Amino acid sequence: MVFRLFEMKFMKYILTFFFIQTAVFSAFGQIDRFYNNNAGTSLWSDPGNWLNAQIADGNDDIANIEADVTVDASYVINRLVVPANQTTSKTISGGLLTIDVNDLGADMIGIWNQSATGLTLNFTSDILINNNLWVPGVGSTNIEVANAGNSIVFNNTMTISNFTKVRSLSGASIEFNGQIAGSANLTFAIPCTNVTFGASANNSSFTGLFAVYCPLLVSNITAPGGFLPSTAELRVAETGTITINGANTMEASIWALNATGNFTLDFNADQNNIGTVKISNGNLILDLQPSGTNLSFANSSAETWNGTLTINNFQDFKIRFGTDNTGLTPAQLAKIDCGGGGTVLIDNQGYLYKQPACQITSSGLSNIKCNDNGTPSDPSDDFFTFDLDPQGTGLGSTYTVTGASLTPTNGTYGIPTTFSTNPGTAGAGDLNITIEDNLSSACTFPEIVTDPGTCSDACLLNASGLSNVQCDDNGTPSDPSDDFITFELDPQGLNLGTTYTVTGAVLTPGGGTYGIPTTFSTNPGTAGAGNLNITIQDDSDGACTFPETITDPGTCSD
């Protein structure tokens, strides 16, 4: 029994020693491989492109890149490095490249541009960050660029499988123009200057979190949810700024961590679907574009707010939490500072406003109609009418409507008022009007009055274009019995079809085409038989007619 116990303990020590040795080898057994493209094929798989024909292909291999390279198969390496002695930009293209630092340590570098002279490391291949030994809460894989003028540009899909840090030192820069995927923690760690997401970047499939400690991170992404989708989370700390320039690109929840100083979220475009806001400590600053109209967050009443929320360029009814007045608690509202004093309240639609505050909640727009102005065939003078009956709280007695020339220009609350546009405005486009309270010019409500289009579309024949009424002796100058009449028609009007028919007499031809003068002839023997009473009828609208009398010129065979 004693021997058995000794044997078990001995095996335990042997196994422990084995695991320690394995970890030490992983941490310190990396091998430098040097890619120089000496074979000229630019292929990762070509041994001739590597010093001593030793290809980097294992999680203990460090690939030192000295030329452009195409990853022509899936490779796993420990680290990719641009050495300090390199002076020209490098492009990594082709297939998937997996970075596996294979270590439990913190800040293990996986991608490193350490050029001393300033160059761009450009990725057009896909990257997978996957530390084989990583366990939650222990260790990270770093993407680092050192020295001013250096940059790393990702134009690819970079998948984050475990904790990854991004750092740009000494004025270097990192740019993301592709896609960040995965579900892990991507931390933009101090120092991290000049981090940019380009317009083509799209992280909408990312389900992890961004933790940002940077002085400045800029997103120019345009895809909806492309900076961070609703499935992700944004955590901020220290003192820094995230500038978001694309509309509706930020949908993730926000958490200002304990280490937050004064962190600014600079929104230069409207966002209609941001997640919740949590403030563990410090001061979270929302900096709004003055011309912005909407910054909507989810109901955050269940979130911790130990710090403060400062709102720059605050405007009533532009920032929203949830969809009703439960979007923030009274205690949270008390922690909002929007400048200029006053108490911040939340209305029954979730919008923030200062008290006291007038609020127009609806325009009461109805009965949009076109008026033909008494000329049913002339659309040039058409106008339209509409009714307004604005509703709200804290209103004055009257309001003014701006943004279009209207009659009248104002109305009285509680009484539906009909407004008319100027002649010729029907069919000219929608009206963007603003209802403004007479007591508070800041109390407004925007409304779009949809153009109903013109309504003077009735066909109208207003002239026959009759001319050149003549007698024709039909080639018998002494025989008046076969004389006939010729005349021209060129009908004019509004909203006409393409052709017309002439009735009331037997004529050749029987009709004509608008815009082309047409000569008509009567039957032989009709000259001298009396005037002709004809009717011009539009072929597209049988009710659209014009009567005309052709004066008989008399016979001409005399």
VEXLO-350208 format. One line per 3 residues: number of its first residue (from 1); their letters; for each residue y, z, x of C-alpha. Coordinates in nm, 4 decimals, decimal comma. Each point is the difference from the previous one (the first is absolute). Last residue first. Example, Ala and Ser with C-alpha at 12.3 -4.5 7.8 and 13.67 -1.06 7.14 Angstrom:
<rs>
2) sa) -0,1060 0,7140 1,3670  -0,3440 0,0660 -0,1370
</rs>
This chain:
<rs>
558) dsc) 7,8310 -11,4219 -6,5408  -0,3168 0,1676 0,1161  0,1532 0,3496 0,0703
555) tgp) -0,0868 0,2003 -0,3092  0,1632 0,3362 -0,0722  0,0699 0,2815 0,2448
552) dti) -0,1852 0,2471 -0,2296  0,1192 0,3494 0,0898  -0,2884 0,2087 0,1330
549) tep) 0,0164 0,3420 -0,1644  -0,1445 0,3039 0,1834  -0,1927 0,3087 -0,0992
546) ftc) -0,1163 0,2492 0,2672  -0,3301 0,1858 -0,0071  -0,1762 0,3125 0,1343
543) agd) -0,2429 0,0997 -0,2748  -0,2722 -0,2176 0,1511  0,0126 0,1970 0,3227
540) sdd) -0,1751 -0,1542 0,2992  0,0562 -0,3661 -0,1026  0,3691 0,0596 -0,0719
537) qit) 0,1115 -0,2022 -0,3065  0,2895 -0,2474 -0,0086  0,0746 -0,0977 -0,3600
534) inl) 0,1273 -0,3410 -0,1142  0,2335 -0,1184 -0,2733  0,0441 -0,3740 0,0582
531) nga) 0,3089 -0,1821 -0,1331  -0,0296 -0,3119 -0,2126  -0,1941 -0,3260 -0,0250
528) gat) 0,2385 -0,1947 0,2248  -0,2417 0,0187 0,2903  -0,3387 0,0984 -0,1444
525) gpn) -0,1409 -0,3541 -0,0071  -0,2254 0,0400 0,3043  -0,1237 0,3612 0,0400
522) tsf) 0,2166 0,2563 0,1756  0,0242 0,0381 0,3792  0,0373 0,3149 0,2124
519) ttp) 0,1384 0,0272 0,3545  -0,0772 0,3270 0,1831  0,2329 0,2067 0,2202
516) igy) -0,2221 0,2237 0,2222  0,0737 0,3736 0,0025  -0,2363 0,0778 -0,2832
513) tgg) -0,2818 -0,2507 -0,0393  -0,0149 -0,2413 -0,2908  -0,1256 -0,0775 -0,3474
510) gpt) -0,1396 -0,2634 -0,2381  0,0640 -0,2951 0,2310  0,0799 -0,2196 -0,1856
507) lva) 0,1390 0,1250 -0,3253  -0,0946 0,0196 -0,3655  0,2553 0,2360 -0,1472
504) gtv) 0,0304 0,3622 -0,1073  -0,1831 0,1461 0,3015  0,0728 0,0170 0,3745
501) tyt) -0,2467 0,1950 0,2157  0,0819 0,2203 0,3009  -0,1297 0,0695 0,3491
498) tgl) -0,0064 0,2760 0,2623  0,0726 0,3100 -0,2061  0,3492 0,1333 -0,0547
495) nlg) 0,1260 0,3510 0,0637  0,3604 -0,1153 -0,0418  0,1475 -0,3318 -0,1097
492) qpd) 0,0688 -0,3647 0,0797  -0,1417 -0,3235 -0,1434  0,0429 -0,3274 0,1943
489) lef) -0,0269 -0,2748 -0,2644  0,0852 -0,3697 0,0386  0,0498 -0,2641 -0,2679
486) tif) -0,1415 -0,3352 -0,1100  0,0345 -0,1606 -0,3464  -0,1794 -0,3023 -0,1447
483) dds) 0,0752 -0,3608 -0,1012  -0,2849 -0,1892 -0,1638  0,1822 -0,1141 -0,3131
480) pds) 0,3198 -0,0799 0,1876  -0,1222 -0,3506 0,0975  0,2524 -0,1985 0,2006
477) ptg) -0,0309 0,1833 0,3325  -0,3794 0,0086 -0,0235  -0,1139 0,1787 0,3209
474) ndd) -0,0412 0,3396 -0,1730  0,3691 0,0005 -0,0936  0,0284 0,3589 0,1454
471) cqv) 0,2604 0,2299 -0,1546  0,1317 0,2903 0,2054  0,0299 0,3819 0,0074
468) nsl) 0,0629 0,0794 0,3677  0,0029 0,3803 -0,0292  -0,1629 0,3030 -0,1688
465) gsa) -0,0409 0,3056 0,2279  -0,1619 0,1806 -0,2912  0,1800 0,3304 0,0455
462) nll) -0,0678 0,3681 -0,0763  -0,3769 0,0234 0,0011  -0,0868 0,3690 0,0209
459) cad) -0,3412 0,1521 0,0783  -0,0042 0,3757 -0,0422  -0,0486 0,2039 0,3206
456) sct) 0,2943 0,2323 -0,0278  -0,1976 0,3233 0,0639  0,0524 0,0611 0,3695
453) gpd) -0,2055 0,2550 0,1905  -0,0867 0,3556 -0,1063  0,1440 0,1373 0,3285
450) tvi) -0,1601 0,3389 0,0604  0,2476 0,2862 0,0024  -0,0811 0,2066 0,3070
447) epf) 0,1134 0,3612 -0,0111  0,1445 0,2462 0,2469  0,0936 0,3493 -0,1209
444) tca) 0,2992 0,1881 0,1273  0,1319 0,3513 0,0426  0,1881 -0,0207 0,3290
441) ssl) 0,3118 -0,1160 -0,1853  -0,0055 0,3263 -0,1926  0,2150 0,0453 -0,3098
438) nde) -0,0121 -0,3547 -0,1421  -0,3734 -0,0360 0,0677  -0,0944 -0,3271 0,1646
435) iti) -0,2530 -0,2505 -0,1356  -0,0772 -0,2538 0,2684  -0,0817 -0,3638 -0,0634
432) nld) -0,2216 -0,2479 0,1774  0,0115 -0,3017 -0,2296  -0,2827 -0,2532 0,0043
429) gag) 0,0681 -0,3671 0,0658  0,2268 -0,2903 -0,1000  -0,2002 -0,0999 -0,3100
426) atg) 0,2473 0,1641 -0,2335  0,3197 0,0576 0,1989  0,1906 -0,3046 -0,1309
423) pnt) 0,2249 0,1905 -0,2364  0,0675 0,3544 0,1309  -0,2406 0,2849 -0,0705
420) sft) -0,0076 0,2035 -0,3199  -0,0672 0,3733 -0,0453  -0,1262 0,1697 -0,3157
417) tpi) 0,0397 0,3788 -0,0104  -0,2495 0,2573 -0,1289  0,1925 0,3221 -0,0739
414) gyt) -0,1218 0,3237 0,1578  0,2090 -0,0352 0,3120  0,3115 -0,2101 -0,0531
411) gnt) 0,0385 -0,3426 0,1563  0,1709 -0,1935 0,2734  0,0855 -0,3497 0,1203
408) ptl) 0,0152 -0,1669 -0,3432  -0,0545 -0,2876 0,0560  -0,1703 -0,0491 0,3344
405) sag) 0,0703 -0,1386 0,3471  -0,2912 0,1243 0,2108  -0,0783 0,2745 0,2529
402) tvt) 0,1691 0,2818 -0,1864  -0,0608 0,1744 -0,3331  0,2244 0,2966 -0,0776
399) yts) -0,1012 0,3199 -0,1783  0,1341 0,2311 -0,2668  -0,0180 0,3634 -0,1090
396) glg) -0,1167 0,1612 0,3227  -0,3670 0,0550 0,0761  -0,1688 0,3185 0,1174
393) tgq) -0,3377 -0,1354 -0,1047  -0,1194 -0,3526 -0,0677  -0,0107 -0,2926 -0,2407
390) pdl) 0,1756 -0,3374 0,0063  0,0159 -0,2116 -0,3210  0,0568 -0,3567 0,1145
387) dft) -0,0364 -0,3154 -0,2116  -0,0194 -0,3568 0,1216  0,1820 -0,3296 -0,0428
384) ffd) -0,0360 -0,3350 0,1654  0,2173 -0,2985 0,0793  -0,0289 -0,3747 -0,0611
381) dsp) 0,2998 -0,2171 0,0922  -0,1783 -0,2535 0,2219  -0,3024 -0,0126 -0,2311
378) dsp) 0,1566 -0,2647 -0,2287  -0,2309 -0,1096 -0,2826  0,0282 0,3047 -0,2250
375) tgn) 0,3765 0,0284 0,0494  0,1082 0,3040 -0,2023  -0,0007 0,2329 0,3004
372) dnc) -0,3734 -0,0639 0,0557  -0,0642 0,3762 0,0167  -0,2957 0,1257 0,2061
369) kin) -0,1473 0,3378 -0,0862  -0,0874 0,3295 0,1723  -0,0602 0,2472 -0,2815
366) slg) -0,0589 0,3149 0,2066  0,1162 0,2082 0,2988  0,0019 0,3739 -0,0673
363) sst) 0,1237 0,0515 0,3552  -0,2247 0,2884 0,0982  0,0182 0,3288 0,1909
360) iqc) 0,3728 0,0312 0,0583  0,0408 0,3243 0,1906  0,3171 0,1998 0,0476
357) apq) -0,0375 0,2606 0,2646  0,1011 0,3591 0,0392  -0,2197 0,0553 0,1872
354) kyl) -0,1216 -0,2410 0,2642  -0,2771 -0,2455 -0,0616  -0,3649 -0,0476 0,0897
351) ygq) -0,2209 -0,2298 -0,2050  -0,3333 0,1220 -0,1404  0,0240 -0,1717 -0,3382
348) ndi) 0,0947 0,3158 -0,1911  0,2768 0,0726 0,2488  -0,0123 0,1897 0,3297
345) lvt) 0,2856 0,2195 0,1156  0,1958 0,0385 0,3228  0,2716 0,2612 -0,0120
342) ggg) 0,3452 -0,0664 0,1373  0,1319 -0,0165 0,3524  0,1343 -0,3115 0,1680
339) gcd) -0,3178 -0,0788 0,1868  -0,3499 -0,0836 -0,1237  -0,1658 0,3272 0,0956
336) ika) -0,3348 0,0606 -0,1703  -0,1586 0,3452 0,0378  0,1081 0,1144 -0,3491
333) lqa) -0,1911 -0,2930 -0,1486  -0,3161 0,1357 0,1623  0,0471 0,3410 -0,1610
330) ptl) 0,0726 -0,1613 -0,3380  -0,3331 -0,1847 0,0314  -0,0186 -0,3734 0,0653
327) gtn) -0,1576 -0,2842 -0,2016  -0,0086 0,2170 -0,3134  0,3031 -0,1747 -0,1521
324) dtg) -0,1945 -0,3189 -0,0653  -0,1380 -0,3062 0,1775  -0,0759 0,1349 0,3441
321) fri) 0,2713 0,0681 0,2557  0,2822 -0,2557 -0,0170  0,2982 -0,0902 0,2121
318) kfd) 0,2610 -0,2471 -0,1355  0,1096 0,1920 -0,3095  0,3140 0,1494 0,1543
315) qfn) 0,0879 -0,1257 0,3449  -0,0645 0,1718 0,3316  0,1262 -0,1792 0,3098
312) nit) -0,1811 0,2551 0,2194  -0,2650 0,2212 -0,1582  -0,0933 0,3236 0,1767
309) ltg) -0,3304 0,1595 -0,0949  -0,0446 0,3564 0,1201  -0,2916 0,1970 0,1410
306) nwt) -0,2611 0,2222 -0,1624  -0,0825 -0,2654 -0,2582  -0,3731 0,0188 -0,0750
303) eas) -0,1354 -0,2637 -0,2386  -0,1041 0,0542 -0,3641  0,3316 -0,1277 -0,1399
300) sna) -0,0273 -0,3232 0,1970  -0,0288 -0,2520 -0,2857  -0,0195 -0,3333 0,1819
297) fsl) 0,3028 -0,1427 0,1767  0,2375 -0,2768 -0,1115  0,2955 -0,1324 0,1989
294) ntg) 0,1853 -0,2493 -0,2178  0,3347 -0,1788 -0,0109  0,1058 -0,0507 0,3588
291) spq) 0,3546 -0,1173 0,0738  0,0859 0,3180 0,1913  -0,3225 -0,0261 0,2065
288) ldl) -0,1526 0,3442 -0,0080  -0,0497 0,2513 0,2802  -0,2606 0,2557 -0,1027
285) iln) 0,0052 0,2964 0,2367  -0,2815 0,2523 0,0415  0,1301 0,3291 0,1358
282) gns) -0,2203 0,2614 0,1605  -0,3206 0,1442 -0,1387  -0,3134 -0,0735 -0,2012
279) ikv) 0,1630 -0,2759 -0,2033  -0,2364 -0,1944 -0,2289  0,0992 -0,3207 -0,1793
276) tgi) -0,2357 -0,1868 -0,2336  -0,0778 -0,3714 0,0062  0,2475 -0,2885 0,0138
273) nnq) -0,0146 -0,2622 -0,2776  0,3268 -0,1790 -0,0738  0,1611 -0,0355 0,3429
270) dan) 0,3389 -0,1720 0,0203  0,1196 -0,1253 0,3379  0,1827 0,1439 0,3008
267) fdl) -0,1876 0,3302 -0,0164  0,0708 0,2217 0,3018  -0,2488 0,2865 0,0057
264) tfn) 0,1668 0,2557 0,2233  -0,1546 0,2996 0,1772  0,2219 0,2965 0,0751
261) gta) -0,2196 0,2608 0,1686  -0,3594 -0,0263 -0,1186  -0,2536 0,2082 0,1942
258) nla) -0,1503 0,1458 -0,3176  -0,0859 -0,3476 -0,1297  0,2015 -0,2242 -0,2327
255) wis) -0,2708 -0,1526 -0,2189  0,0477 -0,3308 -0,1786  -0,2383 -0,1728 -0,2434
252) aem) -0,0588 -0,3704 0,0561  0,1565 -0,2878 -0,1951  0,2464 -0,1559 0,2487
249) tna) 0,0298 -0,3798 -0,0142  0,1849 -0,0183 -0,3326  0,2979 -0,1831 0,1541
246) gni) -0,0084 -0,0621 0,3757  0,2530 0,1572 0,2383  -0,1595 0,3386 0,0663
243) tit) 0,1664 0,1954 0,2812  -0,1922 0,3035 0,1244  0,2235 0,2457 0,1804
240) gte) -0,0503 0,2931 0,2343  0,0212 0,3723 0,0504  -0,3310 0,1883 0,0323
237) avr) -0,2599 -0,0722 -0,2681  -0,1201 -0,2638 -0,2425  -0,3236 -0,0555 -0,1915
234) lea) -0,0586 -0,3180 -0,1999  -0,3162 -0,0240 -0,2099  -0,2268 -0,2881 -0,1036
231) tsp) -0,1699 -0,1162 -0,3202  0,3385 -0,0704 -0,1628  0,0615 -0,2713 0,2578
228) lfg) 0,1953 0,0364 0,3268  0,2201 -0,2659 0,1566  -0,1534 -0,2814 -0,2044
225) gpa) 0,0121 0,1650 -0,3409  0,1452 -0,3261 -0,1295  0,0204 -0,2466 0,2944
222) tin) 0,3447 -0,0279 0,1639  -0,0373 0,2009 0,3213  0,3189 0,0504 0,2019
219) svl) -0,0998 0,3558 0,0936  0,1977 0,1843 0,2673  -0,1054 0,3154 0,1874
216) lpc) 0,2652 0,2074 0,1773  0,0119 0,3391 0,1738  -0,3768 0,0163 -0,0440
213) yva) -0,2144 0,2908 -0,1238  -0,1816 -0,2029 -0,2644  -0,3436 0,0879 -0,1363
210) flg) -0,1405 -0,3027 -0,1825  -0,2985 0,0750 -0,2192  -0,3294 -0,1587 -0,0974
207) tfs) -0,0844 -0,2441 -0,2777  0,1359 -0,3253 0,1471  -0,0583 -0,3071 -0,2207
204) snn) 0,3721 -0,0594 -0,0625  0,0835 0,0067 0,3716  0,1705 -0,3408 0,0039
201) asa) 0,2071 -0,1335 0,2896  0,1708 -0,3367 -0,0517  0,3525 0,1447 -0,0128
198) gft) -0,0479 0,1822 0,3293  -0,0843 0,3691 0,0401  0,2090 0,1455 0,2806
195) vnt) -0,0297 0,2900 0,2450  0,2961 0,0124 0,2378  -0,0343 0,3473 0,1490
192) cpi) -0,3145 0,2108 -0,0143  0,0087 0,3083 0,2199  -0,1189 0,1890 -0,1917
189) aft) -0,2924 -0,1070 -0,2153  -0,0467 -0,2704 -0,2583  -0,3229 0,1380 -0,1438
186) lna) -0,2641 -0,2136 -0,1688  -0,2434 0,2325 -0,1786  -0,3145 -0,1670 -0,1333
183) sga) -0,0918 -0,2127 -0,3008  -0,0201 -0,3558 0,1259  0,2334 -0,2970 0,0057
180) iqg) 0,3256 -0,0877 0,1747  0,0896 -0,3636 -0,0608  0,2045 -0,2496 0,1975
177) nfe) 0,3526 -0,0097 0,1372  0,0081 0,3425 0,1663  0,2532 0,0427 0,2788
174) isa) 0,0061 0,2536 0,2838  0,2960 0,0524 0,2311  0,0923 0,1373 0,3434
171) gsl) 0,3153 0,2080 0,0407  -0,1477 0,2577 0,2359  -0,3269 0,0544 -0,1840
168) srv) -0,1657 -0,1553 -0,3034  -0,2738 0,2173 -0,1508  -0,2552 -0,0714 -0,2731
165) ktf) -0,2693 0,2580 -0,0676  -0,3428 -0,0517 -0,1567  -0,2321 0,2398 -0,1856
162) nsi) -0,3113 -0,1859 -0,1119  -0,1134 -0,3279 -0,1548  0,3337 -0,1819 0,0247
159) tmt) -0,0407 -0,3735 -0,0622  0,2561 -0,2314 0,1602  0,0232 -0,3344 -0,1751
156) nnf) 0,2001 -0,2434 0,2093  0,3508 -0,0869 0,1081  0,0310 0,3178 0,2087
153) vis) 0,2867 -0,0112 0,2500  0,0133 0,2359 0,2985  0,3258 0,0206 0,1899
150) nga) 0,1455 0,0549 0,3448  0,3710 -0,0402 0,0578  0,0536 0,3659 0,0850
147) nav) -0,3045 0,1697 0,1509  -0,3292 0,1073 -0,1576  -0,2058 -0,1178 -0,2949
144) ein) -0,2649 0,2240 -0,1501  -0,2746 -0,0208 -0,2607  -0,1781 0,3346 0,0104
141) tsg) -0,3437 0,1021 -0,1241  -0,0116 0,3600 -0,1148  -0,1953 0,3190 0,0560
138) vgp) -0,1396 0,2740 -0,2219  0,0925 0,0788 -0,3611  -0,2749 -0,2120 -0,1483
135) vwl) -0,2621 -0,1007 0,2608  0,0379 -0,2940 0,2367  -0,2912 -0,0856 0,2264
132) nnn) -0,0298 -0,3720 -0,0879  0,3761 -0,0477 -0,0050  0,0588 -0,2964 -0,2327
129) ili) 0,3282 -0,1911 0,0080  -0,0888 -0,3505 -0,1199  0,2281 -0,2872 0,1020
126) dst) 0,0149 -0,3526 -0,1406  0,1241 -0,2748 0,2312  0,3584 -0,1285 -0,0010
123) fnl) 0,1131 0,2778 0,2319  0,3086 -0,0475 0,2209  0,0695 0,2188 0,3010
120) tlg) 0,3638 -0,0773 0,0715  0,1590 0,0449 0,3425  0,2372 0,2294 0,1884
117) tas) 0,0050 0,0447 0,3767  -0,2151 0,3070 0,0657  -0,2806 -0,1083 -0,2296
114) qnw) -0,1729 0,3008 -0,1589  -0,1189 -0,1585 -0,3238  -0,2757 0,2355 -0,1114
111) igi) -0,2628 -0,0190 -0,2739  -0,2670 0,2722 -0,0329  0,1718 0,2954 0,1678
108) mda) -0,1680 0,3359 -0,0583  0,2681 0,2277 -0,1401  -0,2282 0,2936 -0,0803
105) gld) -0,3500 0,0238 0,1424  -0,3279 -0,0512 -0,1852  -0,0808 -0,3257 0,1783
102) nvd) -0,1593 -0,3397 -0,0616  0,3319 -0,1840 0,0379  -0,1443 -0,2593 -0,2399
99) itl) 0,2332 -0,2978 -0,0486  -0,1751 -0,2771 -0,1921  0,1105 -0,3619 0,0449
96) lgg) -0,0682 -0,2368 -0,2891  0,0397 -0,3738 0,0502  0,2524 -0,2350 0,1580
93) sit) 0,3302 0,0768 0,1652  0,1410 0,2473 0,2538  0,3315 -0,1339 0,1293
90) kst) 0,1673 0,1183 0,3228  0,3637 -0,0179 0,1015  0,0895 -0,0502 0,3652
87) tqn) 0,0882 0,2573 0,2685  -0,3237 0,1905 0,0694  0,0030 0,2589 0,2806
84) apv) -0,0096 0,2991 -0,2369  -0,3348 -0,1016 -0,1445  -0,0378 -0,1259 -0,3588
81) vlr) -0,2736 0,2279 -0,1285  -0,2741 -0,0167 -0,2633  -0,2160 0,3125 -0,0257
78) niv) -0,3577 0,1110 -0,0578  -0,1395 -0,3359 -0,0973  -0,2079 -0,1419 -0,2852
75) ysa) -0,0200 -0,3774 -0,0362  -0,0508 -0,2337 -0,2952  -0,0142 -0,3603 0,1204
72) dvt) 0,2460 -0,2624 0,1263  0,2772 0,2469 0,0799  0,2475 -0,2544 0,1345
69) vda) 0,1990 0,1112 0,3037  0,3484 -0,0441 0,1407  0,0253 0,1245 0,3576
66) ein) -0,0021 0,3218 0,2092  -0,1758 0,2306 -0,2481  -0,1612 0,3150 0,1410
63) aid) -0,2981 0,0662 -0,2294  -0,1173 0,3612 0,0404  -0,3767 0,0209 -0,0456
60) dng) -0,1766 0,3237 -0,1064  -0,0237 -0,1073 -0,3636  -0,1737 -0,3183 0,1032
57) dai) 0,0672 -0,3671 0,0612  0,2568 -0,0601 0,2715  -0,1484 -0,2949 0,1866
54) qan) -0,0889 0,0448 0,3689  -0,0010 -0,3432 0,1651  0,1324 0,1601 0,3233
51) lwn) 0,3466 -0,0091 -0,1544  -0,0247 -0,1521 -0,3461  0,0762 -0,3557 -0,1155
48) gpd) -0,3111 -0,1380 0,1660  -0,2088 0,2319 -0,2166  0,1024 -0,2083 -0,3064
45) swl) -0,0398 0,2128 -0,3154  0,3694 0,0900 -0,0265  0,0900 -0,3676 -0,0082
42) stg) 0,3241 -0,1367 0,1481  -0,2023 -0,2921 0,1435  0,1924 -0,0131 0,3294
39) ann) -0,2808 0,1367 0,2161  0,2517 0,2313 0,1687  0,0936 0,1418 -0,3396
36) nyf) 0,1101 0,3292 0,1662  -0,1827 0,2721 -0,1986  -0,0480 0,3151 0,2076
33) rdi) -0,2611 0,2638 -0,0851  0,0665 0,3678 0,0696  -0,2939 0,2336 -0,0665
30) qgf) 0,0272 0,3149 -0,2103  -0,2283 0,2886 0,1007  0,2477 0,2865 -0,0436
27) asf) 0,0033 0,0860 -0,3676  -0,3289 -0,1556 -0,1015  -0,1754 0,1352 0,3098
24) vat) 0,1371 0,3478 -0,0735  -0,1190 -0,0212 -0,3610  -0,3500 -0,1031 0,1081
21) qif) -0,0125 0,2774 0,2606  0,0987 0,2567 -0,2624  -0,2634 -0,1350 -0,2372
18) fft) -0,2724 0,0238 0,2658  0,1021 0,3508 0,1076  -0,0219 0,1179 -0,3613
15) liy) -0,3415 -0,1620 -0,0335  -0,1308 0,1748 0,3152  0,1493 0,3329 -0,1083
12) kmf) -0,1699 -0,0242 -0,3401  -0,3269 -0,1012 0,1658  0,0090 0,3156 0,2127
9) kme) 0,0744 0,2153 -0,3045  -0,3006 -0,1428 -0,1843  -0,2316 0,0440 0,3008
6) flr) 0,1079 0,3609 0,0511  -0,0735 0,0771 -0,3666  -0,3457 -0,1631 0,0313
3) fvm) -0,0707 0,1968 0,3180  0,0913 0,3253 -0,1753  -0,2354 -0,0905 -0,2845
</rs>
